[in-house]
Amino acid sequence: MASRFGPTCSSDPVRDVSLAGVYAALDRLEYLGLTRAWLSTPRPERGGRARRHYAITAAGRTRLGREHAQTLRMWRGVLSPTRSRK
């Protein structure tokens, strides 16, 4: 699927994500040291290009754990019964 912003990828038909947005986010994560990227060997077919792969770093795992814990704390506050407010 394509939009006016270029090709998109989505498994959710309601929300399309542009590939440019995905790569911009991956570049930011790499700049912050949360991921690392590398190029594969070129594909064997004629004109085959190398593909860019990404992996999460140790710093990325640490950050992901902190963000996950913070999200859970936030949702506990939203989902827990509230005390009566006077």
PDB file as gemmi writes it, atoms N, CA and C in Angstrom:
CRYST1    1.000    1.000    1.000  90.00  90.00  90.00 P 1                      
ATOM      1  N   MET A   1       0.839  -1.171   0.000  1.00  0.00           N  
ATOM      2  CA  MET A   1       0.000   0.000   0.000  1.00  0.00           C  
ATOM      3  C   MET A   1       0.890   1.242   0.000  1.00  0.00           C  
ATOM      4  N   ALA A   2       0.444   2.284  -0.633  1.00  0.00           N  
ATOM      5  CA  ALA A   2       1.211   3.526  -0.665  1.00  0.00           C  
ATOM      6  C   ALA A   2       0.313   4.690  -0.282  1.00  0.00           C  
ATOM      7  N   SER A   3       0.907   5.688   0.284  1.00  0.00           N  
ATOM      8  CA  SER A   3       0.186   6.903   0.615  1.00  0.00           C  
ATOM      9  C   SER A   3       0.924   8.062  -0.041  1.00  0.00           C  
ATOM     10  N   ARG A   4       0.469   9.254   0.228  1.00  0.00           N  
ATOM     11  CA  ARG A   4       1.163  10.401  -0.366  1.00  0.00           C  
ATOM     12  C   ARG A   4       2.538  10.591   0.246  1.00  0.00           C  
ATOM     13  N   PHE A   5       2.832   9.870   1.359  1.00  0.00           N  
ATOM     14  CA  PHE A   5       4.137   9.943   2.002  1.00  0.00           C  
ATOM     15  C   PHE A   5       5.049   8.806   1.578  1.00  0.00           C  
ATOM     16  N   GLY A   6       4.619   7.955   0.666  1.00  0.00           N  
ATOM     17  CA  GLY A   6       5.433   6.837   0.200  1.00  0.00           C  
ATOM     18  C   GLY A   6       4.836   5.516   0.622  1.00  0.00           C  
ATOM     19  N   PRO A   7       5.591   4.430   0.416  1.00  0.00           N  
ATOM     20  CA  PRO A   7       5.080   3.107   0.760  1.00  0.00           C  
ATOM     21  C   PRO A   7       4.785   3.001   2.252  1.00  0.00           C  
ATOM     22  N   THR A   8       3.805   2.190   2.597  1.00  0.00           N  
ATOM     23  CA  THR A   8       3.448   1.997   3.994  1.00  0.00           C  
ATOM     24  C   THR A   8       3.450   0.524   4.331  1.00  0.00           C  
ATOM     25  N   CYS A   9       3.501   0.243   5.614  1.00  0.00           N  
ATOM     26  CA  CYS A   9       3.386  -1.141   6.075  1.00  0.00           C  
ATOM     27  C   CYS A   9       2.462  -1.140   7.274  1.00  0.00           C  
ATOM     28  N   SER A  10       1.558  -2.100   7.315  1.00  0.00           N  
ATOM     29  CA  SER A  10       0.636  -2.165   8.430  1.00  0.00           C  
ATOM     30  C   SER A  10      -0.078  -3.496   8.437  1.00  0.00           C  
ATOM     31  N   SER A  11      -0.220  -4.080   9.626  1.00  0.00           N  
ATOM     32  CA  SER A  11      -1.078  -5.246   9.766  1.00  0.00           C  
ATOM     33  C   SER A  11      -2.439  -4.795  10.261  1.00  0.00           C  
ATOM     34  N   ASP A  12      -2.544  -3.537  10.648  1.00  0.00           N  
ATOM     35  CA  ASP A  12      -3.791  -2.945  11.115  1.00  0.00           C  
ATOM     36  C   ASP A  12      -4.344  -2.078   9.993  1.00  0.00           C  
ATOM     37  N   PRO A  13      -5.501  -2.435   9.451  1.00  0.00           N  
ATOM     38  CA  PRO A  13      -6.022  -1.667   8.316  1.00  0.00           C  
ATOM     39  C   PRO A  13      -6.410  -0.230   8.668  1.00  0.00           C  
ATOM     40  N   VAL A  14      -6.504   0.075   9.949  1.00  0.00           N  
ATOM     41  CA  VAL A  14      -6.889   1.428  10.353  1.00  0.00           C  
ATOM     42  C   VAL A  14      -5.689   2.362  10.441  1.00  0.00           C  
ATOM     43  N   ARG A  15      -4.513   1.807  10.732  1.00  0.00           N  
ATOM     44  CA  ARG A  15      -3.337   2.648  10.950  1.00  0.00           C  
ATOM     45  C   ARG A  15      -2.203   2.222  10.034  1.00  0.00           C  
ATOM     46  N   ASP A  16      -1.915   3.040   9.049  1.00  0.00           N  
ATOM     47  CA  ASP A  16      -0.790   2.790   8.158  1.00  0.00           C  
ATOM     48  C   ASP A  16       0.434   3.527   8.692  1.00  0.00           C  
ATOM     49  N   VAL A  17       1.574   2.912   8.558  1.00  0.00           N  
ATOM     50  CA  VAL A  17       2.833   3.507   8.999  1.00  0.00           C  
ATOM     51  C   VAL A  17       3.728   3.629   7.779  1.00  0.00           C  
ATOM     52  N   SER A  18       4.268   4.807   7.547  1.00  0.00           N  
ATOM     53  CA  SER A  18       5.141   4.965   6.383  1.00  0.00           C  
ATOM     54  C   SER A  18       6.488   4.308   6.657  1.00  0.00           C  
ATOM     55  N   LEU A  19       7.052   3.711   5.632  1.00  0.00           N  
ATOM     56  CA  LEU A  19       8.370   3.086   5.778  1.00  0.00           C  
ATOM     57  C   LEU A  19       9.425   4.130   6.115  1.00  0.00           C  
ATOM     58  N   ALA A  20       9.269   5.332   5.591  1.00  0.00           N  
ATOM     59  CA  ALA A  20      10.213   6.402   5.916  1.00  0.00           C  
ATOM     60  C   ALA A  20      10.181   6.694   7.416  1.00  0.00           C  
ATOM     61  N   GLY A  21       9.008   6.648   8.020  1.00  0.00           N  
ATOM     62  CA  GLY A  21       8.874   6.869   9.455  1.00  0.00           C  
ATOM     63  C   GLY A  21       9.533   5.767  10.266  1.00  0.00           C  
ATOM     64  N   VAL A  22       9.396   4.531   9.792  1.00  0.00           N  
ATOM     65  CA  VAL A  22      10.026   3.394  10.468  1.00  0.00           C  
ATOM     66  C   VAL A  22      11.543   3.543  10.429  1.00  0.00           C  
ATOM     67  N   TYR A  23      12.094   3.848   9.257  1.00  0.00           N  
ATOM     68  CA  TYR A  23      13.544   3.982   9.144  1.00  0.00           C  
ATOM     69  C   TYR A  23      14.063   5.192   9.902  1.00  0.00           C  
ATOM     70  N   ALA A  24      13.295   6.266   9.963  1.00  0.00           N  
ATOM     71  CA  ALA A  24      13.708   7.433  10.747  1.00  0.00           C  
ATOM     72  C   ALA A  24      13.785   7.063  12.230  1.00  0.00           C  
ATOM     73  N   ALA A  25      12.806   6.301  12.710  1.00  0.00           N  
ATOM     74  CA  ALA A  25      12.814   5.868  14.109  1.00  0.00           C  
ATOM     75  C   ALA A  25      13.995   4.933  14.375  1.00  0.00           C  
ATOM     76  N   LEU A  26      14.259   4.009  13.461  1.00  0.00           N  
ATOM     77  CA  LEU A  26      15.394   3.097  13.633  1.00  0.00           C  
ATOM     78  C   LEU A  26      16.714   3.859  13.636  1.00  0.00           C  
ATOM     79  N   ASP A  27      16.840   4.865  12.794  1.00  0.00           N  
ATOM     80  CA  ASP A  27      18.059   5.692  12.786  1.00  0.00           C  
ATOM     81  C   ASP A  27      18.241   6.415  14.115  1.00  0.00           C  
ATOM     82  N   ARG A  28      17.147   6.945  14.686  1.00  0.00           N  
ATOM     83  CA  ARG A  28      17.237   7.630  15.983  1.00  0.00           C  
ATOM     84  C   ARG A  28      17.649   6.652  17.083  1.00  0.00           C  
ATOM     85  N   LEU A  29      17.067   5.452  17.068  1.00  0.00           N  
ATOM     86  CA  LEU A  29      17.421   4.451  18.077  1.00  0.00           C  
ATOM     87  C   LEU A  29      18.886   4.054  17.970  1.00  0.00           C  
ATOM     88  N   GLU A  30      19.383   3.955  16.741  1.00  0.00           N  
ATOM     89  CA  GLU A  30      20.803   3.626  16.550  1.00  0.00           C  
ATOM     90  C   GLU A  30      21.686   4.780  17.030  1.00  0.00           C  
ATOM     91  N   TYR A  31      21.299   6.007  16.732  1.00  0.00           N  
ATOM     92  CA  TYR A  31      22.059   7.179  17.163  1.00  0.00           C  
ATOM     93  C   TYR A  31      22.155   7.217  18.692  1.00  0.00           C  
ATOM     94  N   LEU A  32      21.085   6.819  19.374  1.00  0.00           N  
ATOM     95  CA  LEU A  32      21.057   6.807  20.834  1.00  0.00           C  
ATOM     96  C   LEU A  32      21.764   5.595  21.435  1.00  0.00           C  
ATOM     97  N   GLY A  33      22.211   4.671  20.582  1.00  0.00           N  
ATOM     98  CA  GLY A  33      22.910   3.488  21.057  1.00  0.00           C  
ATOM     99  C   GLY A  33      21.980   2.391  21.560  1.00  0.00           C  
ATOM    100  N   LEU A  34      20.706   2.480  21.214  1.00  0.00           N  
ATOM    101  CA  LEU A  34      19.734   1.495  21.686  1.00  0.00           C  
ATOM    102  C   LEU A  34      19.583   0.324  20.721  1.00  0.00           C  
ATOM    103  N   THR A  35      20.013   0.521  19.473  1.00  0.00           N  
ATOM    104  CA  THR A  35      20.037  -0.556  18.482  1.00  0.00           C  
ATOM    105  C   THR A  35      21.362  -0.475  17.739  1.00  0.00           C  
ATOM    106  N   ARG A  36      21.661  -1.523  17.005  1.00  0.00           N  
ATOM    107  CA  ARG A  36      22.819  -1.479  16.103  1.00  0.00           C  
ATOM    108  C   ARG A  36      22.348  -2.034  14.772  1.00  0.00           C  
ATOM    109  N   ALA A  37      22.916  -1.535  13.717  1.00  0.00           N  
ATOM    110  CA  ALA A  37      22.518  -1.944  12.370  1.00  0.00           C  
ATOM    111  C   ALA A  37      23.716  -2.501  11.627  1.00  0.00           C  
ATOM    112  N   TRP A  38      23.442  -3.406  10.696  1.00  0.00           N  
ATOM    113  CA  TRP A  38      24.487  -3.928   9.826  1.00  0.00           C  
ATOM    114  C   TRP A  38      23.863  -4.315   8.500  1.00  0.00           C  
ATOM    115  N   LEU A  39      24.703  -4.379   7.481  1.00  0.00           N  
ATOM    116  CA  LEU A  39      24.244  -4.764   6.148  1.00  0.00           C  
ATOM    117  C   LEU A  39      24.571  -6.229   5.901  1.00  0.00           C  
ATOM    118  N   SER A  40      23.617  -6.938   5.312  1.00  0.00           N  
ATOM    119  CA  SER A  40      23.851  -8.335   4.948  1.00  0.00           C  
ATOM    120  C   SER A  40      24.659  -8.379   3.657  1.00  0.00           C  
ATOM    121  N   THR A  41      25.058  -9.560   3.267  1.00  0.00           N  
ATOM    122  CA  THR A  41      25.687  -9.708   1.964  1.00  0.00           C  
ATOM    123  C   THR A  41      24.614  -9.477   0.905  1.00  0.00           C  
ATOM    124  N   PRO A  42      24.990  -8.994  -0.263  1.00  0.00           N  
ATOM    125  CA  PRO A  42      23.983  -8.743  -1.301  1.00  0.00           C  
ATOM    126  C   PRO A  42      23.225 -10.018  -1.664  1.00  0.00           C  
ATOM    127  N   ARG A  43      21.983  -9.876  -2.008  1.00  0.00           N  
ATOM    128  CA  ARG A  43      21.149 -11.019  -2.400  1.00  0.00           C  
ATOM    129  C   ARG A  43      21.708 -11.627  -3.678  1.00  0.00           C  
ATOM    130  N   PRO A  44      21.541 -12.944  -3.861  1.00  0.00           N  
ATOM    131  CA  PRO A  44      22.179 -13.617  -4.994  1.00  0.00           C  
ATOM    132  C   PRO A  44      21.596 -13.279  -6.367  1.00  0.00           C  
ATOM    133  N   GLU A  45      20.345 -12.824  -6.451  1.00  0.00           N  
ATOM    134  CA  GLU A  45      19.789 -12.537  -7.779  1.00  0.00           C  
ATOM    135  C   GLU A  45      20.463 -11.321  -8.398  1.00  0.00           C  
ATOM    136  N   ARG A  46      20.343 -11.216  -9.680  1.00  0.00           N  
ATOM    137  CA  ARG A  46      20.960 -10.108 -10.407  1.00  0.00           C  
ATOM    138  C   ARG A  46      20.460  -8.780  -9.853  1.00  0.00           C  
ATOM    139  N   GLY A  47      21.385  -7.912  -9.578  1.00  0.00           N  
ATOM    140  CA  GLY A  47      21.022  -6.604  -9.024  1.00  0.00           C  
ATOM    141  C   GLY A  47      20.604  -6.670  -7.561  1.00  0.00           C  
ATOM    142  N   GLY A  48      20.838  -7.828  -6.913  1.00  0.00           N  
ATOM    143  CA  GLY A  48      20.439  -7.988  -5.520  1.00  0.00           C  
ATOM    144  C   GLY A  48      21.163  -7.006  -4.610  1.00  0.00           C  
ATOM    145  N   ARG A  49      20.427  -6.441  -3.703  1.00  0.00           N  
ATOM    146  CA  ARG A  49      20.996  -5.460  -2.791  1.00  0.00           C  
ATOM    147  C   ARG A  49      21.184  -6.062  -1.411  1.00  0.00           C  
ATOM    148  N   ALA A  50      22.074  -5.483  -0.670  1.00  0.00           N  
ATOM    149  CA  ALA A  50      22.259  -5.874   0.729  1.00  0.00           C  
ATOM    150  C   ALA A  50      21.061  -5.350   1.523  1.00  0.00           C  
ATOM    151  N   ARG A  51      20.689  -6.091   2.534  1.00  0.00           N  
ATOM    152  CA  ARG A  51      19.587  -5.661   3.397  1.00  0.00           C  
ATOM    153  C   ARG A  51      20.147  -5.158   4.711  1.00  0.00           C  
ATOM    154  N   ARG A  52      19.464  -4.181   5.268  1.00  0.00           N  
ATOM    155  CA  ARG A  52      19.880  -3.609   6.546  1.00  0.00           C  
ATOM    156  C   ARG A  52      19.152  -4.360   7.660  1.00  0.00           C  
ATOM    157  N   HIS A  53      19.906  -4.847   8.638  1.00  0.00           N  
ATOM    158  CA  HIS A  53      19.343  -5.574   9.776  1.00  0.00           C  
ATOM    159  C   HIS A  53      19.582  -4.761  11.042  1.00  0.00           C  
ATOM    160  N   TYR A  54      18.722  -4.959  12.022  1.00  0.00           N  
ATOM    161  CA  TYR A  54      18.826  -4.232  13.287  1.00  0.00           C  
ATOM    162  C   TYR A  54      18.750  -5.212  14.444  1.00  0.00           C  
ATOM    163  N   ALA A  55      19.457  -4.896  15.521  1.00  0.00           N  
ATOM    164  CA  ALA A  55      19.398  -5.679  16.756  1.00  0.00           C  
ATOM    165  C   ALA A  55      19.392  -4.711  17.924  1.00  0.00           C  
ATOM    166  N   ILE A  56      18.735  -5.112  18.990  1.00  0.00           N  
ATOM    167  CA  ILE A  56      18.706  -4.273  20.182  1.00  0.00           C  
ATOM    168  C   ILE A  56      20.020  -4.469  20.946  1.00  0.00           C  
ATOM    169  N   THR A  57      20.537  -3.398  21.510  1.00  0.00           N  
ATOM    170  CA  THR A  57      21.784  -3.457  22.285  1.00  0.00           C  
ATOM    171  C   THR A  57      21.454  -3.681  23.765  1.00  0.00           C  
ATOM    172  N   ALA A  58      22.481  -3.891  24.569  1.00  0.00           N  
ATOM    173  CA  ALA A  58      22.279  -4.037  26.019  1.00  0.00           C  
ATOM    174  C   ALA A  58      21.645  -2.768  26.589  1.00  0.00           C  
ATOM    175  N   ALA A  59      22.113  -1.617  26.127  1.00  0.00           N  
ATOM    176  CA  ALA A  59      21.523  -0.348  26.583  1.00  0.00           C  
ATOM    177  C   ALA A  59      20.059  -0.257  26.151  1.00  0.00           C  
ATOM    178  N   GLY A  60      19.763  -0.761  24.968  1.00  0.00           N  
ATOM    179  CA  GLY A  60      18.384  -0.765  24.481  1.00  0.00           C  
ATOM    180  C   GLY A  60      17.490  -1.654  25.326  1.00  0.00           C  
ATOM    181  N   ARG A  61      18.007  -2.819  25.735  1.00  0.00           N  
ATOM    182  CA  ARG A  61      17.227  -3.719  26.595  1.00  0.00           C  
ATOM    183  C   ARG A  61      16.960  -3.076  27.953  1.00  0.00           C  
ATOM    184  N   THR A  62      17.976  -2.417  28.495  1.00  0.00           N  
ATOM    185  CA  THR A  62      17.816  -1.732  29.780  1.00  0.00           C  
ATOM    186  C   THR A  62      16.744  -0.652  29.664  1.00  0.00           C  
ATOM    187  N   ARG A  63      16.845   0.162  28.620  1.00  0.00           N  
ATOM    188  CA  ARG A  63      15.877   1.243  28.410  1.00  0.00           C  
ATOM    189  C   ARG A  63      14.480   0.689  28.196  1.00  0.00           C  
ATOM    190  N   LEU A  64      14.366  -0.386  27.424  1.00  0.00           N  
ATOM    191  CA  LEU A  64      13.072  -1.008  27.176  1.00  0.00           C  
ATOM    192  C   LEU A  64      12.459  -1.507  28.483  1.00  0.00           C  
ATOM    193  N   GLY A  65      13.272  -2.103  29.346  1.00  0.00           N  
ATOM    194  CA  GLY A  65      12.773  -2.566  30.639  1.00  0.00           C  
ATOM    195  C   GLY A  65      12.256  -1.422  31.497  1.00  0.00           C  
ATOM    196  N   ARG A  66      12.992  -0.310  31.516  1.00  0.00           N  
ATOM    197  CA  ARG A  66      12.548   0.868  32.286  1.00  0.00           C  
ATOM    198  C   ARG A  66      11.247   1.427  31.735  1.00  0.00           C  
ATOM    199  N   GLU A  67      11.169   1.540  30.408  1.00  0.00           N  
ATOM    200  CA  GLU A  67       9.963   2.086  29.786  1.00  0.00           C  
ATOM    201  C   GLU A  67       8.765   1.174  30.031  1.00  0.00           C  
ATOM    202  N   HIS A  68       8.995  -0.134  29.969  1.00  0.00           N  
ATOM    203  CA  HIS A  68       7.922  -1.096  30.212  1.00  0.00           C  
ATOM    204  C   HIS A  68       7.410  -0.983  31.643  1.00  0.00           C  
ATOM    205  N   ALA A  69       8.332  -0.909  32.603  1.00  0.00           N  
ATOM    206  CA  ALA A  69       7.943  -0.777  34.008  1.00  0.00           C  
ATOM    207  C   ALA A  69       7.166   0.516  34.237  1.00  0.00           C  
ATOM    208  N   GLN A  70       7.602   1.588  33.619  1.00  0.00           N  
ATOM    209  CA  GLN A  70       6.908   2.863  33.773  1.00  0.00           C  
ATOM    210  C   GLN A  70       5.502   2.788  33.179  1.00  0.00           C  
ATOM    211  N   THR A  71       5.361   2.144  32.042  1.00  0.00           N  
ATOM    212  CA  THR A  71       4.048   1.985  31.423  1.00  0.00           C  
ATOM    213  C   THR A  71       3.130   1.165  32.318  1.00  0.00           C  
ATOM    214  N   LEU A  72       3.647   0.084  32.906  1.00  0.00           N  
ATOM    215  CA  LEU A  72       2.830  -0.728  33.809  1.00  0.00           C  
ATOM    216  C   LEU A  72       2.385   0.069  35.027  1.00  0.00           C  
ATOM    217  N   ARG A  73       3.294   0.878  35.593  1.00  0.00           N  
ATOM    218  CA  ARG A  73       2.914   1.724  36.737  1.00  0.00           C  
ATOM    219  C   ARG A  73       1.814   2.704  36.338  1.00  0.00           C  
ATOM    220  N   MET A  74       1.938   3.272  35.158  1.00  0.00           N  
ATOM    221  CA  MET A  74       0.931   4.223  34.689  1.00  0.00           C  
ATOM    222  C   MET A  74      -0.427   3.534  34.561  1.00  0.00           C  
ATOM    223  N   TRP A  75      -0.455   2.362  33.931  1.00  0.00           N  
ATOM    224  CA  TRP A  75      -1.721   1.660  33.729  1.00  0.00           C  
ATOM    225  C   TRP A  75      -2.310   1.165  35.039  1.00  0.00           C  
ATOM    226  N   ARG A  76      -1.462   0.797  35.999  1.00  0.00           N  
ATOM    227  CA  ARG A  76      -1.996   0.407  37.311  1.00  0.00           C  
ATOM    228  C   ARG A  76      -2.744   1.578  37.931  1.00  0.00           C  
ATOM    229  N   GLY A  77      -2.211   2.778  37.759  1.00  0.00           N  
ATOM    230  CA  GLY A  77      -2.889   3.959  38.278  1.00  0.00           C  
ATOM    231  C   GLY A  77      -4.202   4.234  37.570  1.00  0.00           C  
ATOM    232  N   VAL A  78      -4.262   3.931  36.284  1.00  0.00           N  
ATOM    233  CA  VAL A  78      -5.489   4.172  35.516  1.00  0.00           C  
ATOM    234  C   VAL A  78      -6.529   3.110  35.824  1.00  0.00           C  
ATOM    235  N   LEU A  79      -6.105   1.856  35.927  1.00  0.00           N  
ATOM    236  CA  LEU A  79      -7.035   0.744  36.069  1.00  0.00           C  
ATOM    237  C   LEU A  79      -7.422   0.443  37.509  1.00  0.00           C  
ATOM    238  N   SER A  80      -6.658   0.917  38.487  1.00  0.00           N  
ATOM    239  CA  SER A  80      -6.997   0.612  39.883  1.00  0.00           C  
ATOM    240  C   SER A  80      -8.209   1.427  40.296  1.00  0.00           C  
ATOM    241  N   PRO A  81      -9.012   0.862  41.196  1.00  0.00           N  
ATOM    242  CA  PRO A  81     -10.182   1.612  41.664  1.00  0.00           C  
ATOM    243  C   PRO A  81      -9.712   2.900  42.343  1.00  0.00           C  
ATOM    244  N   THR A  82     -10.347   3.975  42.026  1.00  0.00           N  
ATOM    245  CA  THR A  82      -9.971   5.267  42.625  1.00  0.00           C  
ATOM    246  C   THR A  82     -10.679   5.435  43.948  1.00  0.00           C  
ATOM    247  N   ARG A  83     -10.017   6.123  44.819  1.00  0.00           N  
ATOM    248  CA  ARG A  83     -10.631   6.443  46.110  1.00  0.00           C  
ATOM    249  C   ARG A  83     -11.638   7.553  45.892  1.00  0.00           C  
ATOM    250  N   SER A  84     -12.605   7.605  46.739  1.00  0.00           N  
ATOM    251  CA  SER A  84     -13.621   8.657  46.579  1.00  0.00           C  
ATOM    252  C   SER A  84     -12.960  10.011  46.772  1.00  0.00           C  
ATOM    253  N   ARG A  85     -13.299  10.891  45.895  1.00  0.00           N  
ATOM    254  CA  ARG A  85     -12.718  12.246  45.958  1.00  0.00           C  
ATOM    255  C   ARG A  85     -13.737  13.185  46.564  1.00  0.00           C  
ATOM    256  N   LYS A  86     -13.298  13.936  47.539  1.00  0.00           N  
ATOM    257  CA  LYS A  86     -14.218  14.894  48.186  1.00  0.00           C  
ATOM    258  C   LYS A  86     -13.747  16.288  47.981  1.00  0.00           C  
TER     259      LYS A  86                                                      
END                                                                             
